[in-house]
Amino acid sequence: MDNDRKLGEVAANLDDMSDSIEELKDAAHEGGSPREGALDDLQQDVQEASDAIDEIVDPEQARKP
């Protein structure tokens, strides 16, 4: 995967994180609770963005198990 595509993945994950954070903030502001799994989704987006960044910064290290 080339760097432009990986950076696109990171940008998409950041957009998803922003949406999840807004959802969590709105729920907290309204005194309600966010939909089930919102925090899990946010955590997954952070992990995917982190993995993509690792691949860009150090492709050899990212391939190791």
N, C-alpha and C positions, 0 to 999 in steps of 0.2 A: 504494500500500500504506500502510495507516495505521500510526501509531507502535506501537500495541499489538501488531500482527502482527509488525512488525520486531523489537520487543523479544523476542517469542516466538521468533523465528528466532535471535536472539543467545543466548538462554537454551538453546535446543536445541543450538546449536553448542558452547556451553560445556560442556554435558553430554557431548557427543561427545568433546570435547577431554579431559575428565576421564577418560572410559573409555579413550581411547587412551594417556594418560599412565600410567594404572594398568597397562595391558597392557605397556607398555615397562618400567615399574618391575619388574613381576613377572618378565618375561623376564630382565632384568639380574640380579635377585636370585637367580634359579634357575640362572644361568650359561648360559642358553639364548639364543636370539635371537628377537626378536619376529617375527610373521608379516610376510611381504613386503608392503610398502606401508603399514605402520603409520605411519611418519613422514610419508609423502605424505598420508595421510588427515588426520593432525594438522595439517599445513601447510594443507590445503584448508579445514578447519574454522576455522582462525585467519583465513584470508583472507575467508571468507564472513561471519564475525562482524564483522570489521573493515569490510567493505563495508556491512553492515547498519547499523553504528554511524555510518559516514560519511553514509549516507542520512538518518538521523535528525537528526544534528547540522547538516548542510548539504545539504539536498535539491538545491539548484541546482548545487552543485559536483559532487555525485555523479552527476548526469545528463550531465556533460560527458565526452567520450571521453578 
